[in-house]
Amino acid sequence: MIEPSDWVVRWTPLINYGTVLDVACGSGRHANFFLSKGLKVVAVDREPQQIPGARFIQADLEDGSPWPLPGERFEGIVVTNYLHRPLMRILHESLADEGVLIYETFMLGNERFGKPSNPAFLLRPGELLEAFKDLTVIGFEEAEIDDPKPAMIQRLCAVQAGKG
């Protein structure tokens, strides 16, 4: 089994109840990790996946179809190695009060290491901070990493302020 991202592991203790949304979940490494912590998980991917214990929804998030989880809110949302800018607003709206967003993906500069190399799939410097500026930032990094492979990444952990 593929290990969860160190960034996700680092911030997981902030999500201690409720349901986590794993966006573009792939084989389910993060869905399985959150399930092992006793949390409920909704996993979404365009390819069919078998993730025992998770509510899986097969949906193409980029084809213009409606958001497959209208009105649902989550205590945690995790996104790794995926970028579709039109989803950022929806993810913000889908975060429950006191909910935690953990986001990690590639940024400009990654093209020198291989794929993704198309700027449409690479964050601009500070882009996650700007996109989620209404959230309270707990952690943010822009860096060149070597593990699990060389890449340029941007990472954000942020919390939705309670409305009460």
FIKOLZA-1660 file (N, C-alpha, C; in steps of 0.1 Angstrom, whole numbers, plus 5000, padded with zeros to 4 digits):
% residues 164
   i   px   py   pz ch aa at
   1 5008 4988 5000  A  M  N
   1 5000 5000 5000  A  M CA
   1 5009 5013 5000  A  M  C
   2 5005 5022 4992  A  I  N
   2 5012 5035 4991  A  I CA
   2 5010 5043 5004  A  I  C
   3 5021 5048 5010  A  E  N
   3 5020 5056 5022  A  E CA
   3 5013 5069 5020  A  E  C
   4 5006 5074 5030  A  P  N
   4 5000 5088 5028  A  P CA
   4 5011 5098 5028  A  P  C
   5 5008 5109 5022  A  S  N
   5 5017 5121 5022  A  S CA
   5 5021 5125 5036  A  S  C
   6 5033 5129 5038  A  D  N
   6 5038 5134 5051  A  D CA
   6 5030 5146 5055  A  D  C
   7 5027 5155 5045  A  W  N
   7 5019 5167 5048  A  W CA
   7 5005 5164 5053  A  W  C
   8 4999 5154 5047  A  V  N
   8 4986 5149 5052  A  V CA
   8 4987 5144 5066  A  V  C
   9 4997 5135 5068  A  V  N
   9 4999 5129 5081  A  V CA
   9 5001 5139 5092  A  V  C
  10 5009 5149 5088  A  R  N
  10 5012 5160 5098  A  R CA
  10 5000 5167 5103  A  R  C
  11 4990 5170 5094  A  W  N
  11 4979 5178 5098  A  W CA
  11 4966 5170 5102  A  W  C
  12 4967 5157 5100  A  T  N
  12 4955 5149 5103  A  T CA
  12 4950 5150 5117  A  T  C
  13 4958 5152 5127  A  P  N
  13 4953 5153 5141  A  P CA
  13 4943 5165 5143  A  P  C
  14 4943 5174 5134  A  L  N
  14 4933 5185 5134  A  L CA
  14 4919 5181 5131  A  L  C
  15 4918 5169 5124  A  I  N
  15 4905 5164 5121  A  I CA
  15 4902 5152 5130  A  I  C
  16 4895 5154 5140  A  N  N
  16 4893 5143 5150  A  N CA
  16 4878 5138 5151  A  N  C
  17 4870 5142 5142  A  Y  N
  17 4856 5137 5141  A  Y CA
  17 4851 5140 5127  A  Y  C
  18 4840 5133 5124  A  G  N
  18 4832 5137 5112  A  G CA
  18 4837 5129 5099  A  G  C
  19 4835 5136 5088  A  T  N
  19 4837 5130 5075  A  T CA
  19 4848 5138 5067  A  T  C
  20 4856 5130 5061  A  V  N
  20 4867 5136 5053  A  V CA
  20 4864 5133 5038  A  V  C
  21 4865 5144 5030  A  L  N
  21 4864 5142 5015  A  L CA
  21 4878 5141 5009  A  L  C
  22 4880 5130 5002  A  D  N
  22 4892 5128 4995  A  D CA
  22 4890 5130 4980  A  D  C
  23 4895 5141 4975  A  V  N
  23 4892 5146 4962  A  V CA
  23 4903 5140 4952  A  V  C
  24 4898 5134 4941  A  A  N
  24 4907 5128 4931  A  A CA
  24 4915 5117 4939  A  A  C
  25 4908 5108 4945  A  C  N
  25 4914 5099 4955  A  C CA
  25 4924 5089 4949  A  C  C
  26 4923 5086 4936  A  G  N
  26 4932 5076 4931  A  G CA
  26 4929 5063 4937  A  G  C
  27 4939 5055 4941  A  S  N
  27 4938 5042 4947  A  S CA
  27 4933 5042 4961  A  S  C
  28 4932 5054 4967  A  G  N
  28 4927 5056 4980  A  G CA
  28 4937 5056 4992  A  G  C
  29 4949 5060 4989  A  R  N
  29 4959 5060 5000  A  R CA
  29 4954 5069 5012  A  R  C
  30 4949 5081 5009  A  H  N
  30 4945 5090 5019  A  H CA
  30 4931 5085 5025  A  H  C
  31 4922 5080 5017  A  A  N
  31 4909 5075 5022  A  A CA
  31 4912 5064 5032  A  A  C
  32 4920 5055 5028  A  N  N
  32 4924 5044 5038  A  N CA
  32 4930 5049 5050  A  N  C
  33 4939 5059 5049  A  F  N
  33 4945 5065 5061  A  F CA
  33 4935 5071 5070  A  F  C
  34 4926 5079 5065  A  F  N
  34 4916 5085 5073  A  F CA
  34 4906 5074 5079  A  F  C
  35 4903 5064 5072  A  L  N
  35 4895 5053 5077  A  L CA
  35 4902 5047 5089  A  L  C
  36 4915 5045 5088  A  S  N
  36 4922 5039 5099  A  S CA
  36 4922 5047 5111  A  S  C
  37 4919 5060 5110  A  K  N
  37 4918 5069 5121  A  K CA
  37 4904 5070 5127  A  K  C
  38 4895 5061 5122  A  G  N
  38 4881 5061 5127  A  G CA
  38 4872 5072 5121  A  G  C
  39 4876 5078 5110  A  L  N
  39 4868 5089 5104  A  L CA
  39 4860 5083 5093  A  L  C
  40 4849 5089 5090  A  K  N
  40 4841 5085 5078  A  K CA
  40 4848 5092 5066  A  K  C
  41 4847 5085 5054  A  V  N
  41 4854 5090 5042  A  V CA
  41 4844 5090 5031  A  V  C
  42 4844 5101 5023  A  V  N
  42 4838 5101 5010  A  V CA
  42 4850 5103 5000  A  V  C
  43 4851 5094 4991  A  A  N
  43 4862 5095 4981  A  A CA
  43 4856 5097 4967  A  A  C
  44 4862 5106 4960  A  V  N
  44 4858 5109 4946  A  V CA
  44 4869 5107 4936  A  V  C
  45 4866 5100 4925  A  D  N
  45 4876 5099 4915  A  D CA
  45 4869 5096 4902  A  D  C
  46 4875 5099 4890  A  R  N
  46 4868 5096 4878  A  R CA
  46 4869 5082 4874  A  R  C
  47 4879 5075 4879  A  E  N
  47 4881 5061 4877  A  E CA
  47 4875 5053 4888  A  E  C
  48 4868 5042 4885  A  P  N
  48 4862 5034 4896  A  P CA
  48 4873 5028 4906  A  P  C
  49 4870 5029 4918  A  Q  N
  49 4879 5024 4929  A  Q CA
  49 4872 5016 4939  A  Q  C
  50 4879 5006 4945  A  Q  N
  50 4873 4998 4955  A  Q CA
  50 4880 5002 4968  A  Q  C
  51 4873 5010 4977  A  I  N
  51 4879 5014 4990  A  I CA
  51 4870 5010 5001  A  I  C
  52 4872 4998 5006  A  P  N
  52 4862 4993 5016  A  P CA
  52 4861 5002 5028  A  P  C
  53 4849 5005 5032  A  G  N
  53 4846 5014 5043  A  G CA
  53 4843 5028 5039  A  G  C
  54 4847 5032 5027  A  A  N
  54 4845 5046 5022  A  A CA
  54 4833 5046 5013  A  A  C
  55 4826 5057 5013  A  R  N
  55 4816 5060 5003  A  R CA
  55 4823 5065 4991  A  R  C
  56 4823 5057 4980  A  F  N
  56 4830 5061 4968  A  F CA
  56 4820 5067 4958  A  F  C
  57 4824 5078 4951  A  I  N
  57 4816 5084 4941  A  I CA
  57 4825 5085 4929  A  I  C
  58 4820 5079 4918  A  Q  N
  58 4827 5080 4905  A  Q CA
  58 4822 5092 4898  A  Q  C
  59 4831 5102 4896  A  A  N
  59 4827 5115 4889  A  A CA
  59 4839 5121 4883  A  A  C
  60 4836 5126 4871  A  D  N
  60 4847 5134 4864  A  D CA
  60 4845 5148 4868  A  D  C
  61 4854 5153 4876  A  L  N
  61 4853 5167 4882  A  L CA
  61 4856 5178 4872  A  L  C
  62 4860 5174 4860  A  E  N
  62 4865 5184 4850  A  E CA
  62 4857 5185 4838  A  E  C
  63 4846 5177 4837  A  D  N
  63 4839 5176 4824  A  D CA
  63 4827 5186 4824  A  D  C
  64 4825 5194 4834  A  G  N
  64 4814 5204 4834  A  G CA
  64 4801 5198 4840  A  G  C
  65 4802 5186 4845  A  S  N
  65 4790 5180 4852  A  S CA
  65 4788 5188 4865  A  S  C
  66 4776 5188 4871  A  P  N
  66 4774 5194 4884  A  P CA
  66 4783 5187 4894  A  P  C
  67 4786 5195 4905  A  W  N
  67 4793 5189 4916  A  W CA
  67 4785 5178 4922  A  W  C
  68 4792 5166 4924  A  P  N
  68 4784 5154 4928  A  P CA
  68 4780 5154 4942  A  P  C
  69 4783 5164 4950  A  L  N
  69 4780 5164 4964  A  L CA
  69 4773 5177 4968  A  L  C
  70 4763 5181 4961  A  P  N
  70 4757 5194 4964  A  P CA
  70 4752 5195 4978  A  P  C
  71 4755 5206 4985  A  G  N
  71 4750 5208 4998  A  G CA
  71 4757 5201 5009  A  G  C
  72 4766 5191 5006  A  E  N
  72 4773 5184 5017  A  E CA
  72 4785 5192 5021  A  E  C
  73 4787 5191 5034  A  R  N
  73 4799 5198 5040  A  R CA
  73 4807 5188 5048  A  R  C
  74 4820 5190 5049  A  F  N
  74 4829 5180 5054  A  F CA
  74 4838 5186 5065  A  F  C
  75 4841 5178 5075  A  E  N
  75 4850 5183 5086  A  E CA
  75 4865 5183 5081  A  E  C
  76 4868 5176 5070  A  G  N
  76 4881 5176 5064  A  G CA
  76 4880 5174 5049  A  G  C
  77 4888 5181 5042  A  I  N
  77 4890 5179 5028  A  I CA
  77 4904 5177 5025  A  I  C
  78 4908 5167 5018  A  V  N
  78 4922 5165 5014  A  V CA
  78 4923 5164 4999  A  V  C
  79 4933 5171 4993  A  V  N
  79 4935 5171 4979  A  V CA
  79 4951 5170 4977  A  V  C
  80 4955 5159 4970  A  T  N
  80 4969 5158 4968  A  T CA
  80 4972 5155 4953  A  T  C
  81 4982 5161 4947  A  N  N
  81 4986 5158 4934  A  N CA
  81 4975 5160 4924  A  N  C
  82 4967 5170 4926  A  Y  N
  82 4955 5173 4917  A  Y CA
  82 4952 5188 4917  A  Y  C
  83 4950 5193 4905  A  L  N
  83 4946 5207 4904  A  L CA
  83 4936 5209 4893  A  L  C
  84 4924 5214 4897  A  H  N
  84 4914 5219 4888  A  H CA
  84 4908 5231 4894  A  H  C
  85 4913 5243 4890  A  R  N
  85 4911 5255 4896  A  R CA
  85 4896 5258 4899  A  R  C
  86 4887 5255 4889  A  P  N
  86 4873 5258 4892  A  P CA
  86 4867 5251 4904  A  P  C
  87 4874 5240 4909  A  L  N
  87 4869 5233 4921  A  L CA
  87 4872 5241 4934  A  L  C
  88 4882 5250 4934  A  M  N
  88 4886 5256 4946  A  M CA
  88 4875 5263 4954  A  M  C
  89 4866 5270 4947  A  R  N
  89 4855 5277 4953  A  R CA
  89 4845 5267 4959  A  R  C
  90 4843 5256 4952  A  I  N
  90 4834 5245 4956  A  I CA
  90 4840 5239 4969  A  I  C
  91 4853 5236 4969  A  L  N
  91 4859 5230 4981  A  L CA
  91 4857 5239 4993  A  L  C
  92 4860 5252 4991  A  H  N
  92 4858 5262 5002  A  H CA
  92 4844 5261 5007  A  H  C
  93 4834 5261 4998  A  E  N
  93 4820 5260 5003  A  E CA
  93 4816 5247 5009  A  E  C
  94 4824 5236 5006  A  S  N
  94 4821 5223 5011  A  S CA
  94 4827 5220 5024  A  S  C
  95 4835 5230 5029  A  L  N
  95 4842 5228 5042  A  L CA
  95 4833 5233 5053  A  L  C
  96 4831 5224 5063  A  A  N
  96 4822 5227 5074  A  A CA
  96 4829 5237 5083  A  A  C
  97 4821 5243 5092  A  D  N
  97 4826 5252 5102  A  D CA
  97 4837 5245 5110  A  D  C
  98 4848 5251 5112  A  E  N
  98 4859 5244 5119  A  E CA
  98 4865 5233 5111  A  E  C
  99 4861 5231 5098  A  G  N
  99 4867 5221 5090  A  G CA
  99 4881 5224 5085  A  G  C
 100 4888 5214 5082  A  V  N
 100 4902 5215 5079  A  V CA
 100 4905 5211 5064  A  V  C
 101 4911 5220 5057  A  L  N
 101 4915 5217 5043  A  L CA
 101 4930 5214 5043  A  L  C
 102 4934 5202 5037  A  I  N
 102 4948 5199 5036  A  I CA
 102 4950 5197 5021  A  I  C
 103 4958 5205 5015  A  Y  N
 103 4960 5206 5000  A  Y CA
 103 4975 5205 4997  A  Y  C
 104 4978 5197 4988  A  E  N
 104 4992 5196 4984  A  E CA
 104 4993 5192 4969  A  E  C
 105 4999 5200 4961  A  T  N
 105 5001 5197 4947  A  T CA
 105 5013 5204 4941  A  T  C
 106 5015 5202 4928  A  F  N
 106 5026 5207 4921  A  F CA
 106 5025 5222 4917  A  F  C
 107 5036 5228 4916  A  M  N
 107 5036 5242 4913  A  M CA
 107 5046 5245 4902  A  M  C
 108 5046 5258 4896  A  L  N
 108 5055 5262 4886  A  L CA
 108 5069 5258 4890  A  L  C
 109 5077 5254 4881  A  G  N
 109 5091 5249 4884  A  G CA
 109 5091 5234 4883  A  G  C
 110 5080 5228 4885  A  N  N
 110 5080 5213 4884  A  N CA
 110 5083 5208 4870  A  N  C
 111 5081 5216 4860  A  E  N
 111 5083 5211 4846  A  E CA
 111 5098 5207 4844  A  E  C
 112 5107 5211 4852  A  R  N
 112 5121 5207 4851  A  R CA
 112 5123 5193 4856  A  R  C
 113 5113 5188 4864  A  F  N
 113 5114 5174 4869  A  F CA
 113 5106 5164 4861  A  F  C
 114 5098 5169 4852  A  G  N
 114 5089 5160 4844  A  G CA
 114 5075 5164 4846  A  G  C
 115 5066 5154 4846  A  K  N
 115 5052 5157 4847  A  K CA
 115 5047 5159 4861  A  K  C
 116 5037 5167 4863  A  P  N
 116 5030 5176 4853  A  P CA
 116 5040 5187 4850  A  P  C
 117 5039 5191 4837  A  S  N
 117 5047 5202 4832  A  S CA
 117 5038 5213 4826  A  S  C
 118 5026 5210 4823  A  N  N
 118 5017 5220 4817  A  N CA
 118 5013 5230 4828  A  N  C
 119 5015 5243 4825  A  P  N
 119 5012 5254 4835  A  P CA
 119 4997 5253 4840  A  P  C
 120 4988 5247 4832  A  A  N
 120 4974 5246 4836  A  A CA
 120 4973 5237 4848  A  A  C
 121 4983 5229 4850  A  F  N
 121 4982 5219 4861  A  F CA
 121 4993 5222 4872  A  F  C
 122 4998 5234 4872  A  L  N
 122 5008 5238 4881  A  L CA
 122 5004 5251 4888  A  L  C
 123 5004 5251 4901  A  L  N
 123 5001 5263 4909  A  L CA
 123 5011 5274 4907  A  L  C
 124 5006 5287 4907  A  R  N
 124 5015 5298 4907  A  R CA
 124 5019 5301 4921  A  R  C
 125 5030 5308 4923  A  P  N
 125 5035 5311 4937  A  P CA
 125 5024 5317 4945  A  P  C
 126 5021 5312 4957  A  G  N
 126 5011 5318 4965  A  G CA
 126 4997 5315 4961  A  G  C
 127 4994 5307 4951  A  E  N
 127 4981 5306 4946  A  E CA
 127 4971 5299 4956  A  E  C
 128 4976 5289 4964  A  L  N
 128 4967 5283 4974  A  L CA
 128 4963 5293 4984  A  L  C
 129 4973 5302 4989  A  L  N
 129 4970 5312 4999  A  L CA
 129 4959 5322 4993  A  L  C
 130 4960 5325 4981  A  E  N
 130 4950 5335 4975  A  E CA
 130 4937 5328 4973  A  E  C
 131 4937 5316 4968  A  A  N
 131 4924 5309 4966  A  A CA
 131 4916 5306 4979  A  A  C
 132 4923 5304 4990  A  F  N
 132 4917 5301 5002  A  F CA
 132 4919 5312 5013  A  F  C
 133 4920 5324 5008  A  K  N
 133 4924 5335 5017  A  K CA
 133 4914 5337 5029  A  K  C
 134 4901 5333 5027  A  D  N
 134 4891 5334 5038  A  D CA
 134 4893 5324 5049  A  D  C
 135 4901 5314 5047  A  L  N
 135 4904 5304 5057  A  L CA
 135 4915 5309 5066  A  L  C
 136 4916 5303 5078  A  T  N
 136 4927 5306 5087  A  T CA
 136 4939 5296 5084  A  T  C
 137 4950 5301 5079  A  V  N
 137 4961 5293 5075  A  V CA
 137 4968 5288 5088  A  V  C
 138 4970 5275 5088  A  I  N
 138 4977 5268 5099  A  I CA
 138 4992 5265 5094  A  I  C
 139 4993 5261 5081  A  G  N
 139 5006 5258 5076  A  G CA
 139 5006 5260 5061  A  G  C
 140 5018 5265 5056  A  F  N
 140 5019 5267 5042  A  F CA
 140 5034 5266 5038  A  F  C
 141 5036 5259 5027  A  E  N
 141 5050 5257 5021  A  E CA
 141 5049 5258 5006  A  E  C
 142 5060 5263 5001  A  E  N
 142 5063 5262 4987  A  E CA
 142 5077 5258 4986  A  E  C
 143 5080 5246 4980  A  A  N
 143 5094 5241 4981  A  A CA
 143 5097 5231 4970  A  A  C
 144 5110 5229 4968  A  E  N
 144 5115 5218 4960  A  E CA
 144 5117 5207 4970  A  E  C
 145 5111 5195 4966  A  I  N
 145 5113 5183 4975  A  I CA
 145 5120 5172 4968  A  I  C
 146 5125 5163 4975  A  D  N
 146 5132 5151 4969  A  D CA
 146 5125 5138 4971  A  D  C
 147 5116 5138 4981  A  D  N
 147 5109 5126 4985  A  D CA
 147 5094 5128 4984  A  D  C
 148 5086 5119 4977  A  P  N
 148 5090 5106 4972  A  P CA
 148 5098 5107 4959  A  P  C
 149 5098 5119 4952  A  K  N
 149 5106 5121 4940  A  K CA
 149 5108 5136 4939  A  K  C
 150 5118 5140 4932  A  P  N
 150 5120 5155 4930  A  P CA
 150 5108 5161 4924  A  P  C
 151 5104 5173 4930  A  A  N
 151 5092 5180 4925  A  A CA
 151 5092 5194 4931  A  A  C
 152 5085 5203 4925  A  M  N
 152 5082 5216 4931  A  M CA
 152 5067 5215 4936  A  M  C
 153 5065 5217 4949  A  I  N
 153 5052 5216 4954  A  I CA
 153 5048 5228 4962  A  I  C
 154 5035 5229 4964  A  Q  N
 154 5029 5239 4972  A  Q CA
 154 5019 5232 4982  A  Q  C
 155 5019 5235 4994  A  R  N
 155 5011 5229 5004  A  R CA
 155 5004 5239 5013  A  R  C
 156 4992 5235 5017  A  L  N
 156 4984 5244 5025  A  L CA
 156 4976 5236 5035  A  L  C
 157 4976 5240 5048  A  C  N
 157 4966 5235 5057  A  C CA
 157 4959 5247 5063  A  C  C
 158 4946 5247 5062  A  A  N
 158 4938 5259 5066  A  A CA
 158 4925 5254 5072  A  A  C
 159 4919 5262 5081  A  V  N
 159 4907 5259 5088  A  V CA
 159 4896 5269 5085  A  V  C
 160 4884 5265 5083  A  Q  N
 160 4873 5273 5081  A  Q CA
 160 4868 5278 5095  A  Q  C
 161 4868 5291 5097  A  A  N
 161 4863 5297 5109  A  A CA
 161 4849 5293 5112  A  A  C
 162 4846 5291 5125  A  G  N
 162 4832 5288 5128  A  G CA
 162 4823 5300 5126  A  G  C
 163 4811 5298 5124  A  K  N
 163 4801 5309 5122  A  K CA
 163 4794 5312 5135  A  K  C
 164 4796 5305 5145  A  G  N
 164 4789 5306 5158  A  G CA
 164 4795 5314 5167  A  G  C
% end
